[in-house]
């Protein structure tokens, strides 16, 4: 059987990550907000901009330490041209949809966007990247996108997020080895139900199969 027939495509990885994120909204929220002391609500919302008749992806509604917010995540195999513009468009359309759907005098939650990178350059990524719409020299106006390059994390850093969900990225970690994966699976099994473990283990396998980096001993 050819490699092309057995190696997951980018679409396969994207669908897998979307699926597993839908199953673990609180796990995703905890990974994105490690500094939060208390999460009281984590639910997926559908948003729609009726004036443009454009159906939007689901957004994660989170109440962290008493503050409501919308978390938007893009899973990216690598950084690509036009990504920031796409994130800005989504951010604006989501904000418009939230205001259109809000009841009178009801406070609308803010939106934060995060790109989760699965591979890419060796140089460290900044915590955020900016998409500027204001002229140079004026005060900044636009969008700051958070960058989470999981492939540049160590196994210990992934585990420190205190959510089993983030352990699915263990095969991508900078210090990942075949010998280390059984222990990761053991920890994953010990902190999840049988059904949860099966979901997360499948996602981990898809990511491991899709990882094209050459590793040397």
Z-matrix of the N, CA and C atoms (Angstrom, degrees):
N
C 1 1.475
C 2 1.521 1 109.49
N 3 1.309 2 117.97 1 137.71
C 4 1.457 3 121.94 2 -175.80
C 5 1.507 4 111.14 3 -73.74
N 6 1.355 5 116.37 4 157.95
C 7 1.461 6 121.65 5 178.22
C 8 1.520 7 110.53 6 -63.09
N 9 1.334 8 116.90 7 -38.84
C 10 1.458 9 120.51 8 -178.84
C 11 1.511 10 111.53 9 -60.69
N 12 1.333 11 117.21 10 -27.67
C 13 1.455 12 120.45 11 -177.83
C 14 1.515 13 112.01 12 -82.54
N 15 1.331 14 117.57 13 -17.56
C 16 1.462 15 120.43 14 -174.82
C 17 1.521 16 113.23 15 -111.43
N 18 1.315 17 118.20 16 -20.81
C 19 1.462 18 120.77 17 -178.32
C 20 1.523 19 110.65 18 -85.27
N 21 1.339 20 118.31 19 127.51
C 22 1.465 21 119.99 20 179.84
C 23 1.519 22 111.12 21 -61.03
N 24 1.324 23 116.58 22 143.29
C 25 1.450 24 121.53 23 176.25
C 26 1.516 25 109.87 24 -85.08
N 27 1.341 26 115.11 25 172.11
C 28 1.462 27 119.64 26 176.46
C 29 1.521 28 110.61 27 -59.02
N 30 1.328 29 116.71 28 -39.53
C 31 1.467 30 120.26 29 178.31
C 32 1.519 31 111.33 30 -63.35
N 33 1.347 32 117.10 31 -39.19
C 34 1.465 33 120.69 32 178.08
C 35 1.525 34 110.44 33 -60.35
N 36 1.330 35 115.96 34 -44.91
C 37 1.462 36 120.87 35 -179.45
C 38 1.525 37 110.54 36 -64.61
N 39 1.336 38 116.09 37 -44.40
C 40 1.459 39 120.38 38 -179.67
C 41 1.518 40 111.01 39 -61.19
N 42 1.331 41 117.14 40 -45.42
C 43 1.456 42 120.78 41 179.83
C 44 1.530 43 111.12 42 -64.47
N 45 1.331 44 116.31 43 -39.10
C 46 1.464 45 120.30 44 178.86
C 47 1.521 46 111.02 45 -63.37
N 48 1.332 47 116.66 46 -45.22
C 49 1.460 48 120.41 47 -179.10
C 50 1.528 49 111.36 48 -68.06
N 51 1.309 50 117.06 49 -39.14
C 52 1.467 51 119.66 50 176.48
C 53 1.525 52 110.59 51 -61.64
N 54 1.334 53 115.45 52 -42.90
C 55 1.466 54 119.96 53 -178.99
C 56 1.531 55 111.49 54 -63.81
N 57 1.331 56 115.98 55 -49.08
C 58 1.462 57 118.26 56 -176.35
C 59 1.525 58 111.44 57 -68.36
N 60 1.329 59 117.37 58 -33.18
C 61 1.465 60 120.03 59 176.50
C 62 1.520 61 110.71 60 -65.05
N 63 1.338 62 116.70 61 -37.28
C 64 1.462 63 120.09 62 177.94
C 65 1.525 64 111.26 63 -63.54
N 66 1.326 65 116.59 64 -32.19
C 67 1.460 66 120.65 65 -178.81
C 68 1.526 67 112.90 66 -78.92
N 69 1.332 68 116.86 67 -22.22
C 70 1.465 69 120.85 68 -174.68
C 71 1.532 70 111.00 69 -130.37
N 72 1.340 71 117.84 70 64.90
C 73 1.467 72 119.60 71 -178.71
C 74 1.524 73 113.40 72 -62.02
N 75 1.344 74 116.93 73 -40.02
C 76 1.464 75 118.84 74 -179.75
C 77 1.528 76 110.55 75 -68.96
N 78 1.325 77 117.17 76 -37.33
C 79 1.457 78 120.10 77 177.78
C 80 1.509 79 111.47 78 -62.19
N 81 1.341 80 116.57 79 -40.50
C 82 1.460 81 120.08 80 177.85
C 83 1.522 82 110.48 81 -65.86
N 84 1.327 83 116.62 82 -42.90
C 85 1.467 84 120.22 83 179.76
C 86 1.522 85 111.13 84 -61.71
N 87 1.325 86 116.93 85 -41.62
C 88 1.470 87 119.95 86 -179.86
C 89 1.519 88 111.67 87 -67.07
N 90 1.322 89 116.84 88 -34.38
C 91 1.467 90 120.14 89 177.62
C 92 1.520 91 111.00 90 -68.43
N 93 1.337 92 116.82 91 -39.04
C 94 1.458 93 120.92 92 -177.91
C 95 1.525 94 112.27 93 -78.48
N 96 1.337 95 116.95 94 -25.15
C 97 1.466 96 121.65 95 -176.08
C 98 1.524 97 110.09 96 -126.19
N 99 1.333 98 117.38 97 62.42
C 100 1.471 99 119.66 98 -176.49
C 101 1.522 100 113.49 99 -62.65
N 102 1.360 101 116.76 100 -21.49
C 103 1.466 102 119.57 101 -179.01
C 104 1.522 103 112.57 102 -82.84
N 105 1.329 104 118.55 103 -11.14
C 106 1.465 105 122.02 104 -178.17
C 107 1.529 106 110.41 105 -67.97
N 108 1.315 107 116.02 106 132.77
C 109 1.466 108 120.52 107 179.11
C 110 1.525 109 111.79 108 -83.76
N 111 1.355 110 116.40 109 -30.26
C 112 1.457 111 118.87 110 -174.37
C 113 1.527 112 110.09 111 -148.90
N 114 1.313 113 115.42 112 129.19
C 115 1.461 114 121.75 113 174.64
C 116 1.525 115 107.40 114 -111.37
N 117 1.321 116 116.86 115 119.75
C 118 1.459 117 119.89 116 -176.99
C 119 1.524 118 112.70 117 -105.52
N 120 1.326 119 117.42 118 -11.66
C 121 1.457 120 119.96 119 178.19
C 122 1.518 121 109.59 120 -157.45
N 123 1.334 122 116.44 121 133.85
C 124 1.464 123 122.94 122 176.40
C 125 1.521 124 107.04 123 -144.46
N 126 1.304 125 117.11 124 102.87
C 127 1.466 126 120.76 125 -179.45
C 128 1.518 127 110.01 126 -137.47
N 129 1.318 128 115.92 127 152.57
C 130 1.456 129 121.49 128 177.29
C 131 1.514 130 110.12 129 -88.32
N 132 1.323 131 116.35 130 136.86
C 133 1.455 132 122.18 131 179.57
C 134 1.516 133 110.04 132 -117.73
N 135 1.329 134 115.36 133 149.05
C 136 1.467 135 121.23 134 169.07
C 137 1.518 136 107.68 135 -99.67
N 138 1.329 137 117.19 136 131.68
C 139 1.459 138 120.57 137 176.55
C 140 1.515 139 109.01 138 -121.28
N 141 1.312 140 115.71 139 151.67
C 142 1.455 141 119.99 140 -177.36
C 143 1.524 142 110.16 141 -148.96
N 144 1.313 143 116.39 142 134.97
C 145 1.453 144 121.82 143 174.55
C 146 1.527 145 106.65 144 -101.44
N 147 1.339 146 115.74 145 99.08
C 148 1.454 147 119.67 146 -172.41
C 149 1.521 148 112.34 147 -67.24
N 150 1.334 149 117.76 148 -30.53
C 151 1.459 150 119.54 149 -177.97
C 152 1.517 151 112.03 150 -65.18
N 153 1.332 152 116.66 151 -25.68
C 154 1.465 153 120.39 152 179.53
C 155 1.519 154 111.56 153 -107.41
N 156 1.355 155 115.99 154 -2.54
C 157 1.452 156 122.01 155 179.92
C 158 1.530 157 110.72 156 51.59
N 159 1.315 158 114.29 157 44.11
C 160 1.454 159 119.49 158 -178.70
C 161 1.521 160 109.26 159 -115.82
N 162 1.299 161 116.64 160 120.57
C 163 1.455 162 121.31 161 178.20
C 164 1.519 163 108.92 162 -81.26
N 165 1.322 164 117.30 163 128.47
C 166 1.458 165 121.37 164 -176.80
C 167 1.533 166 110.78 165 -97.37
N 168 1.304 167 116.24 166 160.64
C 169 1.455 168 120.76 167 172.57
C 170 1.515 169 109.06 168 -65.93
N 171 1.316 170 115.14 169 164.12
C 172 1.451 171 119.24 170 177.68
C 173 1.526 172 109.90 171 -72.34
N 174 1.326 173 114.80 172 147.29
C 175 1.461 174 121.87 173 178.39
C 176 1.519 175 108.54 174 -119.38
N 177 1.316 176 115.94 175 148.28
C 178 1.456 177 120.82 176 -178.42
C 179 1.528 178 110.15 177 -92.11
N 180 1.323 179 115.54 178 116.52
C 181 1.467 180 121.73 179 177.38
C 182 1.523 181 107.79 180 -90.74
N 183 1.324 182 115.90 181 121.77
C 184 1.459 183 121.64 182 -175.56
C 185 1.524 184 110.01 183 -128.91
N 186 1.319 185 115.83 184 137.63
C 187 1.462 186 120.72 185 168.52
C 188 1.522 187 106.38 186 -111.16
N 189 1.329 188 116.07 187 106.80
C 190 1.467 189 122.81 188 -177.17
C 191 1.519 190 109.26 189 -114.46
N 192 1.323 191 115.78 190 119.98
C 193 1.466 192 121.53 191 -178.54
C 194 1.527 193 111.05 192 52.81
N 195 1.325 194 115.37 193 39.11
C 196 1.450 195 121.11 194 176.26
C 197 1.511 196 115.95 195 84.42
N 198 1.331 197 117.98 196 -2.05
C 199 1.467 198 121.57 197 -177.84
C 200 1.525 199 109.61 198 -108.69
N 201 1.343 200 115.81 199 124.23
C 202 1.464 201 120.66 200 178.67
C 203 1.521 202 109.67 201 -81.05
N 204 1.327 203 116.12 202 143.58
C 205 1.455 204 121.42 203 -177.57
C 206 1.521 205 108.95 204 -156.98
N 207 1.320 206 115.86 205 160.42
C 208 1.461 207 122.43 206 174.06
C 209 1.517 208 107.78 207 -113.39
N 210 1.329 209 116.41 208 126.73
C 211 1.459 210 121.70 209 178.03
C 212 1.529 211 108.97 210 -107.28
N 213 1.324 212 115.56 211 121.44
C 214 1.458 213 122.20 212 177.83
C 215 1.526 214 108.08 213 -112.62
N 216 1.329 215 116.42 214 126.97
C 217 1.461 216 121.54 215 -177.07
C 218 1.521 217 110.32 216 -122.62
N 219 1.323 218 115.66 217 133.75
C 220 1.458 219 122.23 218 171.87
C 221 1.526 220 108.11 219 -111.65
N 222 1.324 221 117.18 220 123.23
C 223 1.461 222 121.42 221 174.60
C 224 1.520 223 107.86 222 -88.72
N 225 1.332 224 117.48 223 122.04
C 226 1.464 225 121.32 224 -175.03
C 227 1.528 226 110.73 225 -127.56
N 228 1.334 227 116.51 226 128.47
C 229 1.467 228 119.44 227 175.42
C 230 1.523 229 110.08 228 -66.43
N 231 1.355 230 116.92 229 -31.15
C 232 1.464 231 121.81 230 177.25
C 233 1.525 232 107.55 231 -162.10
N 234 1.316 233 116.00 232 163.86
C 235 1.464 234 119.69 233 178.26
C 236 1.527 235 108.97 234 -72.68
N 237 1.315 236 116.34 235 131.91
C 238 1.457 237 119.60 236 -179.01
C 239 1.515 238 111.41 237 -127.64
N 240 1.304 239 114.80 238 156.09
C 241 1.453 240 120.95 239 -179.52
C 242 1.534 241 109.62 240 -62.93
N 243 1.306 242 116.21 241 136.89
C 244 1.455 243 120.70 242 179.16
C 245 1.514 244 114.20 243 89.49
N 246 1.341 245 117.04 244 -2.84
C 247 1.464 246 119.73 245 -177.99
C 248 1.525 247 111.74 246 -63.05
N 249 1.334 248 117.09 247 -45.24
C 250 1.463 249 119.73 248 -178.23
C 251 1.528 250 111.48 249 -63.43
N 252 1.318 251 117.19 250 -38.37
C 253 1.461 252 120.11 251 177.53
C 254 1.526 253 110.28 252 -63.24
N 255 1.319 254 116.92 253 -42.08
C 256 1.459 255 120.76 254 178.55
C 257 1.531 256 111.53 255 -63.71
N 258 1.321 257 115.76 256 -40.85
C 259 1.459 258 119.96 257 178.29
C 260 1.526 259 110.70 258 -65.04
N 261 1.327 260 115.82 259 -39.47
C 262 1.469 261 119.91 260 178.97
C 263 1.525 262 110.36 261 -64.67
N 264 1.339 263 116.40 262 -43.53
C 265 1.461 264 119.85 263 178.62
C 266 1.521 265 110.88 264 -59.97
N 267 1.327 266 116.84 265 -46.98
C 268 1.461 267 120.74 266 -179.95
C 269 1.528 268 110.20 267 -61.08
N 270 1.329 269 116.12 268 -44.10
C 271 1.457 270 121.59 269 -179.42
C 272 1.535 271 110.48 270 -57.82
N 273 1.325 272 116.00 271 -46.91
C 274 1.469 273 120.24 272 -178.72
C 275 1.524 274 111.46 273 -66.27
N 276 1.334 275 117.04 274 -45.28
C 277 1.452 276 120.54 275 -178.27
C 278 1.529 277 111.36 276 -65.76
N 279 1.345 278 115.97 277 -38.84
C 280 1.454 279 119.45 278 177.96
C 281 1.524 280 110.83 279 -64.59
N 282 1.315 281 116.87 280 -43.01
C 283 1.465 282 120.69 281 178.43
C 284 1.525 283 110.98 282 -61.76
N 285 1.323 284 116.91 283 -43.54
C 286 1.462 285 120.50 284 176.76
C 287 1.525 286 111.32 285 -60.57
N 288 1.325 287 116.62 286 -42.76
C 289 1.462 288 120.80 287 -179.29
C 290 1.526 289 110.93 288 -64.76
N 291 1.328 290 116.82 289 -40.02
C 292 1.460 291 120.33 290 179.68
C 293 1.526 292 111.19 291 -64.65
N 294 1.317 293 116.72 292 -42.22
C 295 1.466 294 120.22 293 178.88
C 296 1.529 295 111.05 294 -67.64
N 297 1.335 296 116.64 295 -37.72
C 298 1.467 297 119.93 296 179.98
C 299 1.522 298 111.52 297 -66.10
N 300 1.331 299 116.57 298 -32.98
C 301 1.469 300 120.65 299 -177.13
C 302 1.522 301 113.42 300 -89.86
N 303 1.339 302 117.77 301 -12.66
C 304 1.465 303 120.85 302 -175.09
C 305 1.523 304 111.58 303 -71.37
N 306 1.312 305 115.25 304 144.31
C 307 1.452 306 120.72 305 175.14
C 308 1.526 307 109.27 306 -73.91
N 309 1.340 308 118.00 307 155.03
C 310 1.470 309 120.99 308 -179.45
C 311 1.526 310 112.11 309 -53.79
N 312 1.317 311 115.36 310 135.06
C 313 1.460 312 123.95 311 177.27
C 314 1.532 313 113.65 312 68.14
N 315 1.313 314 117.17 313 6.33
C 316 1.463 315 119.69 314 177.76
C 317 1.515 316 109.85 315 -88.15
N 318 1.326 317 117.19 316 131.69
C 319 1.453 318 121.78 317 -178.31
C 320 1.523 319 110.67 318 -69.56
N 321 1.314 320 116.12 319 132.54
C 322 1.459 321 121.47 320 -179.07
C 323 1.533 322 109.41 321 -92.49
N 324 1.332 323 118.77 322 129.81
C 325 1.463 324 120.14 323 -179.54
C 326 1.517 325 112.42 324 -67.23
N 327 1.321 326 115.83 325 150.50
C 328 1.454 327 120.60 326 175.76
C 329 1.515 328 110.98 327 -76.86
N 330 1.325 329 116.03 328 161.36
C 331 1.458 330 122.42 329 -177.83
C 332 1.521 331 109.39 330 -115.82
N 333 1.325 332 116.35 331 133.59
C 334 1.462 333 120.98 332 175.10
C 335 1.522 334 108.75 333 -123.26
N 336 1.326 335 116.55 334 136.89
C 337 1.459 336 121.86 335 -177.63
C 338 1.525 337 111.14 336 -112.61
N 339 1.334 338 115.66 337 137.83
C 340 1.461 339 121.76 338 -179.90
C 341 1.521 340 109.64 339 -133.30
N 342 1.325 341 116.11 340 134.68
C 343 1.457 342 121.97 341 172.41
C 344 1.523 343 108.31 342 -102.65
N 345 1.323 344 116.81 343 123.18
C 346 1.463 345 121.63 344 174.87
C 347 1.518 346 107.72 345 -100.10
N 348 1.338 347 115.71 346 111.70
C 349 1.463 348 121.93 347 -177.07
C 350 1.525 349 111.02 348 -94.26
N 351 1.326 350 116.16 349 131.21
C 352 1.461 351 121.51 350 -178.35
C 353 1.522 352 112.88 351 -96.71
N 354 1.322 353 117.31 352 -17.11
C 355 1.467 354 121.02 353 178.57
C 356 1.522 355 107.59 354 -163.06
N 357 1.339 356 115.24 355 174.21
C 358 1.459 357 118.62 356 178.67
C 359 1.513 358 112.55 357 146.54
N 360 1.304 359 115.07 358 -151.12
C 361 1.460 360 121.40 359 -173.60
C 362 1.525 361 111.53 360 -65.51
N 363 1.332 362 115.47 361 160.50
C 364 1.461 363 120.42 362 177.68
C 365 1.527 364 111.85 363 -80.37
N 366 1.334 365 117.38 364 -33.21
C 367 1.467 366 120.38 365 179.95
C 368 1.523 367 110.48 366 -61.95
N 369 1.319 368 115.65 367 143.88
C 370 1.462 369 120.78 368 -178.29
C 371 1.527 370 111.02 369 -62.65
N 372 1.312 371 115.65 370 145.61
C 373 1.448 372 121.39 371 177.12
C 374 1.523 373 110.13 372 -90.12
N 375 1.323 374 117.93 373 147.29
C 376 1.461 375 120.06 374 174.30
C 377 1.526 376 109.63 375 -69.06
N 378 1.315 377 116.86 376 161.57
C 379 1.461 378 120.85 377 179.66
C 380 1.524 379 111.38 378 -63.60
N 381 1.331 380 116.58 379 -32.55
C 382 1.463 381 120.94 380 178.09
C 383 1.524 382 109.72 381 -139.90
N 384 1.339 383 115.02 382 157.16
C 385 1.457 384 121.61 383 170.18
C 386 1.520 385 107.82 384 -127.96
N 387 1.333 386 115.52 385 143.71
C 388 1.464 387 119.80 386 -171.13
C 389 1.525 388 111.62 387 -108.53
N 390 1.330 389 114.04 388 141.01
C 391 1.456 390 121.52 389 169.94
C 392 1.524 391 106.61 390 -111.81
N 393 1.320 392 116.60 391 108.08
C 394 1.470 393 121.79 392 -175.18
C 395 1.516 394 111.12 393 -92.51
N 396 1.338 395 115.85 394 133.02
C 397 1.466 396 120.42 395 173.15
C 398 1.524 397 110.98 396 -113.09
N 399 1.325 398 117.32 397 -16.59
C 400 1.465 399 120.40 398 177.32
C 401 1.525 400 110.08 399 -81.80
N 402 1.338 401 118.80 400 154.24
C 403 1.469 402 121.52 401 179.33
C 404 1.527 403 111.23 402 -63.67
N 405 1.314 404 115.44 403 149.94
C 406 1.460 405 120.11 404 174.67
C 407 1.531 406 108.81 405 -60.01
N 408 1.305 407 115.57 406 136.10
C 409 1.455 408 120.56 407 -178.28
C 410 1.507 409 112.21 408 100.87
N 411 1.335 410 117.85 409 -27.21
C 412 1.457 411 121.48 410 174.26
C 413 1.522 412 109.45 411 -83.58
N 414 1.320 413 116.09 412 166.36
C 415 1.461 414 120.01 413 174.64
C 416 1.525 415 108.84 414 -61.77
N 417 1.326 416 115.33 415 146.63
C 418 1.462 417 120.00 416 -175.16
C 419 1.521 418 111.59 417 -62.51
N 420 1.321 419 114.96 418 133.41
C 421 1.456 420 122.50 419 170.64
C 422 1.517 421 106.84 420 -139.03
N 423 1.299 422 116.07 421 131.48
C 424 1.459 423 119.95 422 -177.21
C 425 1.513 424 109.78 423 154.92
N 426 1.315 425 116.98 424 -137.76
C 427 1.461 426 121.50 425 -176.73
C 428 1.520 427 110.37 426 -138.85
N 429 1.323 428 115.44 427 134.42
C 430 1.466 429 121.32 428 171.65
C 431 1.525 430 107.79 429 -104.22
N 432 1.314 431 115.62 430 120.40
C 433 1.456 432 122.20 431 -177.62
C 434 1.527 433 109.15 432 -102.18
N 435 1.309 434 116.53 433 128.74
C 436 1.465 435 120.64 434 177.17
C 437 1.529 436 109.78 435 -75.36
N 438 1.305 437 115.44 436 142.79
C 439 1.468 438 120.98 437 -177.96
C 440 1.525 439 108.87 438 -118.23
N 441 1.323 440 115.98 439 123.37
C 442 1.456 441 122.21 440 177.05
C 443 1.526 442 107.94 441 -121.02
N 444 1.343 443 115.59 442 97.15
C 445 1.470 444 121.29 443 -178.64
C 446 1.526 445 108.41 444 -90.66
N 447 1.316 446 116.73 445 88.22
C 448 1.463 447 120.24 446 -174.34
C 449 1.519 448 111.71 447 -65.27
N 450 1.330 449 118.18 448 -26.20
C 451 1.454 450 120.50 449 -178.94
C 452 1.531 451 112.22 450 -71.85
N 453 1.328 452 117.23 451 -12.36
C 454 1.461 453 121.38 452 177.07
C 455 1.525 454 112.36 453 -98.72
N 456 1.324 455 116.76 454 2.70
C 457 1.467 456 121.28 455 179.07
C 458 1.522 457 110.56 456 -89.99
N 459 1.322 458 115.03 457 155.75
C 460 1.459 459 120.38 458 172.21
C 461 1.525 460 109.23 459 -88.13
N 462 1.308 461 116.35 460 166.15
C 463 1.460 462 120.17 461 176.43
C 464 1.524 463 110.87 462 -58.38
N 465 1.332 464 116.23 463 -39.73
C 466 1.469 465 120.20 464 179.87
C 467 1.523 466 111.10 465 -64.56
N 468 1.326 467 117.27 466 -38.06
C 469 1.463 468 120.37 467 179.27
C 470 1.520 469 111.56 468 -67.75
N 471 1.327 470 117.15 469 -38.71
C 472 1.459 471 119.94 470 177.29
C 473 1.525 472 110.89 471 -65.61
N 474 1.323 473 115.99 472 -41.55
C 475 1.462 474 119.76 473 179.61
C 476 1.531 475 111.08 474 -66.88
N 477 1.326 476 116.80 475 -31.14
C 478 1.462 477 121.07 476 -177.49
C 479 1.526 478 112.68 477 -66.69
N 480 1.329 479 118.39 478 -15.63
C 481 1.464 480 120.53 479 177.37
C 482 1.531 481 111.63 480 -68.04
N 483 1.311 482 116.92 481 -7.90
C 484 1.467 483 122.40 482 172.94
C 485 1.528 484 112.75 483 59.25
N 486 1.320 485 116.93 484 33.85
C 487 1.454 486 121.36 485 173.50
C 488 1.514 487 108.34 486 -143.04
N 489 1.333 488 118.27 487 129.98
C 490 1.463 489 119.92 488 178.64
C 491 1.522 490 112.87 489 -56.62
N 492 1.328 491 116.78 490 -28.17
C 493 1.459 492 120.38 491 -178.08
C 494 1.521 493 111.98 492 -55.08
N 495 1.329 494 118.28 493 -41.65
C 496 1.463 495 120.85 494 -174.32
C 497 1.522 496 112.42 495 -72.89
N 498 1.334 497 117.45 496 -14.01
C 499 1.460 498 120.25 497 178.23
C 500 1.526 499 111.94 498 -72.84
N 501 1.332 500 118.16 499 -13.36
C 502 1.460 501 118.21 500 177.35
C 503 1.527 502 110.90 501 -65.56
N 504 1.337 503 117.01 502 -18.87
C 505 1.459 504 120.91 503 179.78
C 506 1.535 505 111.78 504 -87.62
N 507 1.317 506 117.54 505 4.18
C 508 1.469 507 120.92 506 -178.05
C 509 1.524 508 113.00 507 -54.90
N 510 1.347 509 120.06 508 -40.21
C 511 1.470 510 118.70 509 179.42
C 512 1.519 511 114.03 510 -62.78
N 513 1.336 512 117.85 511 -17.75
C 514 1.463 513 121.75 512 -178.98
C 515 1.526 514 112.64 513 -93.14
N 516 1.331 515 117.94 514 -10.28
C 517 1.460 516 121.97 515 -174.70
C 518 1.525 517 111.56 516 -60.34
N 519 1.326 518 115.89 517 153.12
C 520 1.464 519 119.90 518 -176.74
C 521 1.527 520 112.11 519 -64.02
N 522 1.336 521 116.81 520 -27.36
C 523 1.461 522 119.63 521 -179.14
C 524 1.533 523 111.95 522 -108.10
N 525 1.339 524 116.95 523 20.12
C 526 1.459 525 119.98 524 179.80
C 527 1.524 526 111.06 525 -69.78
N 528 1.314 527 115.95 526 136.70
C 529 1.463 528 122.48 527 174.46
C 530 1.523 529 107.97 528 -138.75
N 531 1.325 530 117.61 529 156.78
C 532 1.470 531 119.45 530 176.64
C 533 1.526 532 111.80 531 -56.69
N 534 1.333 533 116.11 532 -33.96
C 535 1.462 534 119.99 533 -178.18
C 536 1.527 535 112.46 534 -69.10
N 537 1.341 536 116.46 535 -26.02
C 538 1.469 537 120.17 536 -177.29
C 539 1.519 538 112.91 537 -82.29
N 540 1.339 539 118.11 538 -21.40
C 541 1.460 540 120.87 539 -173.01
C 542 1.528 541 114.46 540 -65.49
N 543 1.353 542 120.68 541 -37.56
C 544 1.471 543 118.74 542 177.84
C 545 1.528 544 112.96 543 -58.30
N 546 1.331 545 117.63 544 -36.88
C 547 1.464 546 120.56 545 178.51
C 548 1.523 547 110.52 546 -69.14
N 549 1.321 548 116.91 547 -38.10
C 550 1.465 549 119.86 548 176.35
C 551 1.523 550 109.93 549 -61.77
N 552 1.316 551 116.78 550 -44.73
C 553 1.464 552 120.55 551 178.50
C 554 1.520 553 111.56 552 -63.85
N 555 1.321 554 116.74 553 -36.41
C 556 1.470 555 120.11 554 178.36
C 557 1.523 556 110.50 555 -63.13
N 558 1.352 557 116.49 556 -44.71
C 559 1.464 558 120.37 557 178.80
C 560 1.524 559 110.65 558 -65.25
N 561 1.320 560 115.77 559 -38.28
C 562 1.455 561 120.24 560 179.50
C 563 1.531 562 110.65 561 -64.37
N 564 1.310 563 116.67 562 -43.79
C 565 1.459 564 120.94 563 179.93
C 566 1.531 565 111.12 564 -64.82
N 567 1.332 566 116.37 565 -35.79
C 568 1.469 567 121.01 566 -176.59
C 569 1.525 568 112.89 567 -72.51
N 570 1.324 569 117.37 568 -18.28
C 571 1.469 570 120.18 569 -174.92
C 572 1.530 571 113.41 570 -114.09
N 573 1.335 572 117.23 571 10.50
C 574 1.459 573 120.40 572 -177.75
C 575 1.524 574 110.58 573 -137.76
N 576 1.321 575 115.97 574 164.80
C 577 1.458 576 120.75 575 171.70
C 578 1.527 577 108.52 576 -76.86
N 579 1.325 578 115.72 577 169.77
C 580 1.464 579 119.70 578 179.72
C 581 1.526 580 111.06 579 -59.23
N 582 1.329 581 117.35 580 -44.31
C 583 1.464 582 121.36 581 -179.80
C 584 1.530 583 110.78 582 -65.20
N 585 1.322 584 117.19 583 -43.56
C 586 1.460 585 120.70 584 178.80
C 587 1.523 586 111.12 585 -62.35
N 588 1.330 587 115.90 586 -43.65
C 589 1.464 588 119.79 587 179.89
C 590 1.522 589 110.63 588 -59.97
N 591 1.332 590 117.31 589 -42.80
C 592 1.458 591 120.62 590 -179.48
C 593 1.527 592 111.04 591 -61.72
N 594 1.344 593 116.36 592 -43.69
C 595 1.465 594 120.61 593 179.63
C 596 1.530 595 111.09 594 -61.92
N 597 1.331 596 116.36 595 -47.34
C 598 1.457 597 121.21 596 -176.11
C 599 1.526 598 111.74 597 -71.60
N 600 1.319 599 117.02 598 -36.84
C 601 1.468 600 120.33 599 179.69
C 602 1.519 601 111.13 600 -66.01
N 603 1.334 602 117.44 601 -37.97
C 604 1.466 603 120.87 602 176.62
C 605 1.524 604 109.97 603 -63.18
N 606 1.334 605 116.72 604 -44.90
C 607 1.471 606 120.47 605 179.18
C 608 1.526 607 110.60 606 -61.67
N 609 1.323 608 117.22 607 -41.10
C 610 1.455 609 120.95 608 178.97
C 611 1.530 610 110.75 609 -62.49
N 612 1.322 611 115.87 610 -40.37
C 613 1.463 612 120.11 611 179.66
C 614 1.524 613 111.37 612 -65.10
N 615 1.333 614 117.13 613 -41.70
C 616 1.461 615 121.27 614 178.38
C 617 1.526 616 110.37 615 -61.11
N 618 1.336 617 116.82 616 -43.83
C 619 1.464 618 120.47 617 179.49
C 620 1.526 619 111.39 618 -65.96
N 621 1.334 620 116.70 619 -40.03
C 622 1.464 621 119.85 620 178.97
C 623 1.524 622 110.86 621 -63.94
N 624 1.326 623 117.16 622 -41.09
C 625 1.463 624 121.06 623 -179.64
C 626 1.526 625 111.65 624 -68.41
N 627 1.339 626 116.17 625 -31.03
C 628 1.461 627 120.27 626 -177.59
C 629 1.520 628 113.38 627 -84.19
N 630 1.327 629 117.49 628 -14.84
C 631 1.463 630 121.15 629 -176.68
C 632 1.523 631 109.43 630 -70.44
N 633 1.324 632 115.28 631 115.27
C 634 1.471 633 119.82 632 -176.16
C 635 1.506 634 114.37 633 -97.22
N 636 1.340 635 118.55 634 5.35
C 637 1.463 636 118.43 635 -177.49
C 638 1.521 637 111.04 636 -75.42
N 639 1.322 638 115.73 637 141.49
C 640 1.464 639 120.14 638 174.73
C 641 1.511 640 109.08 639 -81.95
N 642 1.316 641 116.40 640 129.24
C 643 1.463 642 120.16 641 179.29
C 644 1.527 643 108.85 642 -111.64
N 645 1.309 644 115.15 643 136.95
C 646 1.460 645 119.97 644 177.97
C 647 1.502 646 108.69 645 -116.35
N 648 1.294 647 116.07 646 154.45
C 649 1.461 648 120.68 647 -177.88
C 650 1.521 649 110.38 648 -79.20
